[in-house]
Amino acid sequence: DPTTTAVVQWIVPDATPAGVSVRPVAQAVGDWQPFRTTTRPFPKTDLRVFRAELTGLAPDTEYFLRVGGTPTVRRFRTMPAR
């Protein structure tokens, strides 16, 4: 359900699992909600595919997304309920 769930996936040459965390953009300061990631090999390479299903999100809400300990923060929005 794209109103309350998002899936993120990325490919890197590192086998160390990287956590994913999100928080609403409207929340000026606060705790990041962590999500579990899964990993699998990318066929015929030394790369790894990481995937996280972000559930329990609020409809029509913009979120910050952070992968691992990197300082890079991305944004996404859930779909409206209607």
Biopython code that builds the backbone (N, CA, C, O; Angstrom):
import numpy as np
from Bio.PDB.StructureBuilder import StructureBuilder

atoms = [
    (1, "ASP", "N", (0.850, -1.180, 0.000)),
    (1, "ASP", "CA", (0.000, 0.000, 0.000)),
    (1, "ASP", "C", (0.898, 1.248, 0.000)),
    (1, "ASP", "O", (1.550, 1.522, 1.008)),
    (2, "PRO", "N", (0.948, 1.997, -1.086)),
    (2, "PRO", "CA", (1.842, 3.161, -1.171)),
    (2, "PRO", "C", (1.431, 4.333, -0.288)),
    (2, "PRO", "O", (2.152, 5.328, -0.212)),
    (3, "THR", "N", (0.284, 4.231, 0.381)),
    (3, "THR", "CA", (-0.092, 5.303, 1.309)),
    (3, "THR", "C", (0.604, 5.147, 2.658)),
    (3, "THR", "O", (0.752, 6.122, 3.396)),
    (4, "THR", "N", (1.031, 3.929, 2.984)),
    (4, "THR", "CA", (1.661, 3.685, 4.294)),
    (4, "THR", "C", (2.964, 2.891, 4.210)),
    (4, "THR", "O", (3.577, 2.592, 5.235)),
    (5, "THR", "N", (3.388, 2.552, 2.991)),
    (5, "THR", "CA", (4.569, 1.709, 2.822)),
    (5, "THR", "C", (5.427, 2.214, 1.668)),
    (5, "THR", "O", (4.912, 2.690, 0.656)),
    (6, "ALA", "N", (6.739, 2.104, 1.834)),
    (6, "ALA", "CA", (7.679, 2.407, 0.749)),
    (6, "ALA", "C", (8.762, 1.341, 0.777)),
    (6, "ALA", "O", (9.088, 0.802, 1.834)),
    (7, "VAL", "N", (9.313, 1.043, -0.385)),
    (7, "VAL", "CA", (10.409, 0.081, -0.478)),
    (7, "VAL", "C", (11.601, 0.798, -1.081)),
    (7, "VAL", "O", (11.489, 1.454, -2.117)),
    (8, "VAL", "N", (12.751, 0.665, -0.420)),
    (8, "VAL", "CA", (13.983, 1.245, -0.948)),
    (8, "VAL", "C", (14.968, 0.113, -1.207)),
    (8, "VAL", "O", (15.011, -0.882, -0.483)),
    (9, "GLN", "N", (15.750, 0.294, -2.255)),
    (9, "GLN", "CA", (16.716, -0.732, -2.633)),
    (9, "GLN", "C", (17.938, -0.032, -3.208)),
    (9, "GLN", "O", (17.810, 0.949, -3.941)),
    (10, "TRP", "N", (19.130, -0.538, -2.876)),
    (10, "TRP", "CA", (20.348, 0.036, -3.406)),
    (10, "TRP", "C", (21.387, -1.064, -3.562)),
    (10, "TRP", "O", (21.301, -2.118, -2.931)),
    (11, "ILE", "N", (22.371, -0.798, -4.416)),
    (11, "ILE", "CA", (23.407, -1.777, -4.723)),
    (11, "ILE", "C", (24.761, -1.146, -4.416)),
    (11, "ILE", "O", (25.075, -0.060, -4.904)),
    (12, "VAL", "N", (25.561, -1.837, -3.602)),
    (12, "VAL", "CA", (26.888, -1.338, -3.230)),
    (12, "VAL", "C", (27.890, -2.490, -3.181)),
    (12, "VAL", "O", (27.494, -3.649, -3.065)),
    (13, "PRO", "N", (29.183, -2.179, -3.270)),
    (13, "PRO", "CA", (30.203, -3.221, -3.206)),
    (13, "PRO", "C", (30.624, -3.549, -1.779)),
    (13, "PRO", "O", (31.789, -3.866, -1.541)),
    (14, "ASP", "N", (29.717, -3.480, -0.845)),
    (14, "ASP", "CA", (30.045, -3.691, 0.558)),
    (14, "ASP", "C", (29.075, -4.697, 1.151)),
    (14, "ASP", "O", (27.860, -4.531, 1.036)),
    (15, "ALA", "N", (29.594, -5.733, 1.781)),
    (15, "ALA", "CA", (28.736, -6.764, 2.356)),
    (15, "ALA", "C", (28.237, -6.410, 3.752)),
    (15, "ALA", "O", (27.438, -7.148, 4.329)),
    (16, "THR", "N", (28.697, -5.294, 4.297)),
    (16, "THR", "CA", (28.265, -4.888, 5.629)),
    (16, "THR", "C", (26.851, -4.328, 5.560)),
    (16, "THR", "O", (26.611, -3.359, 4.840)),
    (17, "PRO", "N", (25.906, -4.920, 6.298)),
    (17, "PRO", "CA", (24.538, -4.405, 6.255)),
    (17, "PRO", "C", (24.468, -2.948, 6.705)),
    (17, "PRO", "O", (25.085, -2.557, 7.697)),
    (18, "ALA", "N", (23.724, -2.175, 5.975)),
    (18, "ALA", "CA", (23.518, -0.768, 6.310)),
    (18, "ALA", "C", (22.070, -0.579, 6.710)),
    (18, "ALA", "O", (21.164, -0.972, 5.974)),
    (19, "GLY", "N", (21.847, 0.008, 7.851)),
    (19, "GLY", "CA", (20.487, 0.251, 8.297)),
    (19, "GLY", "C", (19.859, 1.418, 7.563)),
    (19, "GLY", "O", (20.554, 2.253, 6.986)),
    (20, "VAL", "N", (18.549, 1.467, 7.591)),
    (20, "VAL", "CA", (17.778, 2.562, 6.997)),
    (20, "VAL", "C", (16.935, 3.161, 8.103)),
    (20, "VAL", "O", (16.373, 2.439, 8.927)),
    (21, "SER", "N", (16.846, 4.486, 8.121)),
    (21, "SER", "CA", (15.970, 5.129, 9.095)),
    (21, "SER", "C", (15.266, 6.303, 8.434)),
    (21, "SER", "O", (15.781, 6.910, 7.495)),
    (22, "VAL", "N", (14.075, 6.609, 8.944)),
    (22, "VAL", "CA", (13.264, 7.704, 8.403)),
    (22, "VAL", "C", (12.685, 8.535, 9.541)),
    (22, "VAL", "O", (12.579, 8.086, 10.683)),
    (23, "ARG", "N", (12.316, 9.764, 9.186)),
    (23, "ARG", "CA", (11.539, 10.618, 10.087)),
    (23, "ARG", "C", (10.788, 11.619, 9.244)),
    (23, "ARG", "O", (11.267, 12.018, 8.183)),
    (24, "PRO", "N", (9.611, 12.037, 9.699)),
    (24, "PRO", "CA", (8.842, 13.016, 8.931)),
    (24, "PRO", "C", (9.606, 14.331, 8.784)),
    (24, "PRO", "O", (10.271, 14.769, 9.723)),
    (25, "VAL", "N", (9.516, 14.957, 7.618)),
    (25, "VAL", "CA", (10.159, 16.241, 7.371)),
    (25, "VAL", "C", (9.592, 17.303, 8.315)),
    (25, "VAL", "O", (10.328, 18.167, 8.793)),
    (26, "ALA", "N", (8.292, 17.241, 8.581)),
    (26, "ALA", "CA", (7.641, 18.228, 9.450)),
    (26, "ALA", "C", (8.135, 18.158, 10.895)),
    (26, "ALA", "O", (7.947, 19.107, 11.657)),
    (27, "GLN", "N", (8.749, 17.073, 11.268)),
    (27, "GLN", "CA", (9.290, 16.904, 12.619)),
    (27, "GLN", "C", (10.661, 17.562, 12.623)),
    (27, "GLN", "O", (11.637, 16.961, 12.175)),
    (28, "ALA", "N", (10.745, 18.799, 13.128)),
    (28, "ALA", "CA", (11.976, 19.587, 13.052)),
    (28, "ALA", "C", (13.174, 18.852, 13.645)),
    (28, "ALA", "O", (14.254, 18.839, 13.055)),
    (29, "VAL", "N", (12.985, 18.255, 14.785)),
    (29, "VAL", "CA", (14.047, 17.495, 15.440)),
    (29, "VAL", "C", (13.394, 16.272, 16.047)),
    (29, "VAL", "O", (12.261, 16.338, 16.523)),
    (30, "GLY", "N", (14.087, 15.182, 16.034)),
    (30, "GLY", "CA", (13.502, 14.005, 16.662)),
    (30, "GLY", "C", (14.232, 12.742, 16.301)),
    (30, "GLY", "O", (15.216, 12.739, 15.562)),
    (31, "ASP", "N", (13.715, 11.675, 16.848)),
    (31, "ASP", "CA", (14.321, 10.372, 16.626)),
    (31, "ASP", "C", (14.021, 9.851, 15.233)),
    (31, "ASP", "O", (12.934, 10.053, 14.694)),
    (32, "TRP", "N", (14.996, 9.184, 14.669)),
    (32, "TRP", "CA", (14.839, 8.501, 13.398)),
    (32, "TRP", "C", (14.299, 7.117, 13.677)),
    (32, "TRP", "O", (14.759, 6.455, 14.608)),
    (33, "GLN", "N", (13.336, 6.662, 12.896)),
    (33, "GLN", "CA", (12.765, 5.328, 13.053)),
    (33, "GLN", "C", (13.575, 4.353, 12.191)),
    (33, "GLN", "O", (13.611, 4.492, 10.969)),
    (34, "PRO", "N", (14.222, 3.371, 12.821)),
    (34, "PRO", "CA", (15.031, 2.426, 12.046)),
    (34, "PRO", "C", (14.182, 1.314, 11.426)),
    (34, "PRO", "O", (13.135, 0.944, 11.955)),
    (35, "PHE", "N", (14.659, 0.792, 10.294)),
    (35, "PHE", "CA", (14.012, -0.332, 9.623)),
    (35, "PHE", "C", (15.064, -1.377, 9.280)),
    (35, "PHE", "O", (16.219, -1.051, 9.004)),
    (36, "ARG", "N", (14.652, -2.612, 9.303)),
    (36, "ARG", "CA", (15.531, -3.736, 9.004)),
    (36, "ARG", "C", (15.793, -3.814, 7.507)),
    (36, "ARG", "O", (14.905, -3.564, 6.692)),
    (37, "THR", "N", (17.016, -4.162, 7.162)),
    (37, "THR", "CA", (17.352, -4.354, 5.752)),
    (37, "THR", "C", (17.688, -5.818, 5.498)),
    (37, "THR", "O", (18.103, -6.545, 6.402)),
    (38, "THR", "N", (17.501, -6.227, 4.269)),
    (38, "THR", "CA", (17.932, -7.550, 3.843)),
    (38, "THR", "C", (18.988, -7.349, 2.766)),
    (38, "THR", "O", (19.046, -6.296, 2.131)),
    (39, "THR", "N", (19.815, -8.355, 2.566)),
    (39, "THR", "CA", (20.859, -8.259, 1.563)),
    (39, "THR", "C", (20.984, -9.576, 0.814)),
    (39, "THR", "O", (20.725, -10.652, 1.353)),
    (40, "ARG", "N", (21.388, -9.457, -0.441)),
    (40, "ARG", "CA", (21.634, -10.645, -1.248)),
    (40, "ARG", "C", (22.689, -10.279, -2.284)),
    (40, "ARG", "O", (22.899, -9.099, -2.563)),
    (41, "PRO", "N", (23.351, -11.274, -2.854)),
    (41, "PRO", "CA", (24.364, -10.966, -3.872)),
    (41, "PRO", "C", (23.731, -10.480, -5.174)),
    (41, "PRO", "O", (22.638, -10.907, -5.546)),
    (42, "PHE", "N", (24.427, -9.592, -5.848)),
    (42, "PHE", "CA", (24.019, -9.169, -7.184)),
    (42, "PHE", "C", (24.688, -10.149, -8.149)),
    (42, "PHE", "O", (25.914, -10.251, -8.178)),
    (43, "PRO", "N", (23.896, -10.862, -8.932)),
    (43, "PRO", "CA", (24.440, -11.960, -9.743)),
    (43, "PRO", "C", (25.658, -11.580, -10.593)),
    (43, "PRO", "O", (25.696, -10.532, -11.238)),
    (44, "LYS", "N", (26.638, -12.465, -10.567)),
    (44, "LYS", "CA", (27.843, -12.381, -11.398)),
    (44, "LYS", "C", (28.698, -11.147, -11.141)),
    (44, "LYS", "O", (29.442, -10.711, -12.020)),
    (45, "THR", "N", (28.592, -10.569, -9.912)),
    (45, "THR", "CA", (29.419, -9.419, -9.528)),
    (45, "THR", "C", (29.827, -9.587, -8.067)),
    (45, "THR", "O", (29.414, -10.535, -7.400)),
    (46, "ASP", "N", (30.645, -8.653, -7.581)),
    (46, "ASP", "CA", (30.999, -8.601, -6.163)),
    (46, "ASP", "C", (30.080, -7.654, -5.399)),
    (46, "ASP", "O", (30.323, -7.359, -4.229)),
    (47, "LEU", "N", (29.043, -7.185, -6.047)),
    (47, "LEU", "CA", (28.128, -6.221, -5.435)),
    (47, "LEU", "C", (27.070, -6.910, -4.580)),
    (47, "LEU", "O", (26.806, -8.103, -4.732)),
    (48, "ARG", "N", (26.469, -6.133, -3.679)),
    (48, "ARG", "CA", (25.379, -6.602, -2.824)),
    (48, "ARG", "C", (24.161, -5.720, -3.051)),
    (48, "ARG", "O", (24.282, -4.511, -3.244)),
    (49, "VAL", "N", (22.976, -6.347, -3.024)),
    (49, "VAL", "CA", (21.707, -5.626, -3.134)),
    (49, "VAL", "C", (21.110, -5.528, -1.736)),
    (49, "VAL", "O", (20.890, -6.541, -1.072)),
    (50, "PHE", "N", (20.856, -4.320, -1.305)),
    (50, "PHE", "CA", (20.219, -4.078, -0.009)),
    (50, "PHE", "C", (18.790, -3.631, -0.261)),
    (50, "PHE", "O", (18.510, -2.924, -1.229)),
    (51, "ARG", "N", (17.890, -4.048, 0.618)),
    (51, "ARG", "CA", (16.471, -3.723, 0.448)),
    (51, "ARG", "C", (15.842, -3.521, 1.815)),
    (51, "ARG", "O", (16.155, -4.242, 2.763)),
    (52, "ALA", "N", (14.951, -2.532, 1.916)),
    (52, "ALA", "CA", (14.215, -2.288, 3.155)),
    (52, "ALA", "C", (12.771, -1.941, 2.812)),
    (52, "ALA", "O", (12.515, -1.141, 1.912)),
    (53, "GLU", "N", (11.837, -2.542, 3.529)),
    (53, "GLU", "CA", (10.428, -2.206, 3.385)),
    (53, "GLU", "C", (10.049, -1.320, 4.561)),
    (53, "GLU", "O", (10.109, -1.743, 5.716)),
    (54, "LEU", "N", (9.661, -0.095, 4.258)),
    (54, "LEU", "CA", (9.306, 0.892, 5.278)),
    (54, "LEU", "C", (7.799, 0.848, 5.470)),
    (54, "LEU", "O", (7.050, 1.266, 4.587)),
    (55, "THR", "N", (7.354, 0.353, 6.598)),
    (55, "THR", "CA", (5.926, 0.176, 6.851)),
    (55, "THR", "C", (5.469, 1.071, 8.005)),
    (55, "THR", "O", (6.288, 1.597, 8.759)),
    (56, "GLY", "N", (4.162, 1.231, 8.128)),
    (56, "GLY", "CA", (3.596, 2.013, 9.229)),
    (56, "GLY", "C", (3.772, 3.509, 9.046)),
    (56, "GLY", "O", (3.742, 4.258, 10.022)),
    (57, "LEU", "N", (3.956, 3.955, 7.809)),
    (57, "LEU", "CA", (4.117, 5.376, 7.538)),
    (57, "LEU", "C", (2.748, 6.047, 7.439)),
    (57, "LEU", "O", (1.730, 5.379, 7.257)),
    (58, "ALA", "N", (2.738, 7.358, 7.559)),
    (58, "ALA", "CA", (1.486, 8.115, 7.473)),
    (58, "ALA", "C", (1.207, 8.481, 6.013)),
    (58, "ALA", "O", (2.133, 8.812, 5.273)),
    (59, "PRO", "N", (-0.064, 8.422, 5.592)),
    (59, "PRO", "CA", (-0.403, 8.825, 4.217)),
    (59, "PRO", "C", (-0.091, 10.294, 3.959)),
    (59, "PRO", "O", (-0.146, 11.122, 4.868)),
    (60, "ASP", "N", (0.239, 10.605, 2.699)),
    (60, "ASP", "CA", (0.475, 11.977, 2.239)),
    (60, "ASP", "C", (1.439, 12.730, 3.152)),
    (60, "ASP", "O", (1.178, 13.867, 3.547)),
    (61, "THR", "N", (2.542, 12.088, 3.478)),
    (61, "THR", "CA", (3.528, 12.671, 4.383)),
    (61, "THR", "C", (4.906, 12.604, 3.735)),
    (61, "THR", "O", (5.276, 11.592, 3.139)),
    (62, "GLU", "N", (5.653, 13.683, 3.857)),
    (62, "GLU", "CA", (7.014, 13.715, 3.326)),
    (62, "GLU", "C", (7.981, 13.280, 4.428)),
    (62, "GLU", "O", (7.874, 13.711, 5.576)),
    (63, "TYR", "N", (8.918, 12.425, 4.054)),
    (63, "TYR", "CA", (9.882, 11.865, 5.003)),
    (63, "TYR", "C", (11.310, 12.135, 4.553)),
    (63, "TYR", "O", (11.597, 12.262, 3.363)),
    (64, "PHE", "N", (12.203, 12.221, 5.547)),
    (64, "PHE", "CA", (13.636, 12.156, 5.293)),
    (64, "PHE", "C", (14.028, 10.689, 5.365)),
    (64, "PHE", "O", (13.459, 9.933, 6.153)),
    (65, "LEU", "N", (14.990, 10.280, 4.552)),
    (65, "LEU", "CA", (15.487, 8.907, 4.526)),
    (65, "LEU", "C", (16.999, 8.949, 4.642)),
    (65, "LEU", "O", (17.666, 9.711, 3.943)),
    (66, "ARG", "N", (17.535, 8.121, 5.535)),
    (66, "ARG", "CA", (18.981, 8.052, 5.746)),
    (66, "ARG", "C", (19.410, 6.598, 5.655)),
    (66, "ARG", "O", (18.802, 5.733, 6.286)),
    (67, "VAL", "N", (20.451, 6.317, 4.876)),
    (67, "VAL", "CA", (20.961, 4.958, 4.722)),
    (67, "VAL", "C", (22.286, 4.856, 5.442)),
    (67, "VAL", "O", (23.214, 5.618, 5.171)),
    (68, "GLY", "N", (22.374, 3.896, 6.375)),
    (68, "GLY", "CA", (23.619, 3.678, 7.105)),
    (68, "GLY", "C", (24.047, 4.904, 7.875)),
    (68, "GLY", "O", (23.216, 5.700, 8.314)),
    (69, "GLY", "N", (25.339, 5.052, 8.036)),
    (69, "GLY", "CA", (25.878, 6.189, 8.780)),
    (69, "GLY", "C", (26.264, 7.350, 7.891)),
    (69, "GLY", "O", (26.966, 8.258, 8.334)),
    (70, "THR", "N", (25.815, 7.339, 6.632)),
    (70, "THR", "CA", (26.185, 8.417, 5.717)),
    (70, "THR", "C", (25.468, 9.705, 6.081)),
    (70, "THR", "O", (24.355, 9.669, 6.605)),
    (71, "PRO", "N", (26.097, 10.847, 5.806)),
    (71, "PRO", "CA", (25.449, 12.125, 6.102)),
    (71, "PRO", "C", (24.390, 12.508, 5.066)),
    (71, "PRO", "O", (23.632, 13.455, 5.277)),
    (72, "THR", "N", (24.335, 11.782, 3.955)),
    (72, "THR", "CA", (23.372, 12.102, 2.904)),
    (72, "THR", "C", (21.958, 11.752, 3.348)),
    (72, "THR", "O", (21.691, 10.647, 3.818)),
    (73, "VAL", "N", (21.064, 12.715, 3.188)),
    (73, "VAL", "CA", (19.657, 12.515, 3.536)),
    (73, "VAL", "C", (18.828, 12.744, 2.275)),
    (73, "VAL", "O", (19.007, 13.733, 1.564)),
    (74, "ARG", "N", (17.936, 11.825, 2.020)),
    (74, "ARG", "CA", (17.048, 11.938, 0.860)),
    (74, "ARG", "C", (15.618, 12.158, 1.340)),
    (74, "ARG", "O", (15.325, 12.028, 2.529)),
    (75, "ARG", "N", (14.724, 12.495, 0.399)),
    (75, "ARG", "CA", (13.320, 12.735, 0.739)),
    (75, "ARG", "C", (12.424, 11.887, -0.129)),
    (75, "ARG", "O", (12.754, 11.570, -1.272)),
    (76, "PHE", "N", (11.269, 11.517, 0.435)),
    (76, "PHE", "CA", (10.222, 10.860, -0.331)),
    (76, "PHE", "C", (8.898, 11.187, 0.306)),
    (76, "PHE", "O", (8.847, 11.650, 1.446)),
    (77, "ARG", "N", (7.815, 10.948, -0.428)),
    (77, "ARG", "CA", (6.462, 11.224, 0.080)),
    (77, "ARG", "C", (5.596, 10.004, -0.155)),
    (77, "ARG", "O", (5.668, 9.370, -1.207)),
    (78, "THR", "N", (4.772, 9.679, 0.838)),
    (78, "THR", "CA", (3.795, 8.628, 0.675)),
    (78, "THR", "C", (2.611, 9.172, -0.106)),
    (78, "THR", "O", (2.387, 10.382, -0.148)),
    (79, "MET", "N", (1.858, 8.279, -0.720)),
    (79, "MET", "CA", (0.684, 8.677, -1.511)),
    (79, "MET", "C", (-0.446, 9.118, -0.582)),
    (79, "MET", "O", (-0.539, 8.651, 0.553)),
    (80, "PRO", "N", (-1.303, 10.016, -1.066)),
    (80, "PRO", "CA", (-2.479, 10.409, -0.262)),
    (80, "PRO", "C", (-3.415, 9.218, -0.067)),
    (80, "PRO", "O", (-3.404, 8.272, -0.855)),
    (81, "ALA", "N", (-4.214, 9.275, 0.979)),
    (81, "ALA", "CA", (-5.153, 8.194, 1.284)),
    (81, "ALA", "C", (-6.246, 8.090, 0.227)),
    (81, "ALA", "O", (-6.809, 7.011, 0.042)),
    (82, "ARG", "N", (-6.556, 9.152, -0.455)),
    (82, "ARG", "CA", (-7.603, 9.134, -1.493)),
    (82, "ARG", "C", (-7.032, 9.456, -2.837)),
    (82, "ARG", "O", (-7.762, 9.487, -3.827)),
]
sb = StructureBuilder()
sb.init_structure("model")
sb.init_model(0)
sb.init_chain("A")
sb.init_seg("    ")
for serial, (resi, resn, name, xyz) in enumerate(atoms, 1):
    if name == "N":
        sb.init_residue(resn, " ", resi, " ")
    sb.init_atom(name, np.array(xyz, "f"), 0.0, 1.0, " ", f" {name:<3s}", serial, name[0])
structure = sb.get_structure()
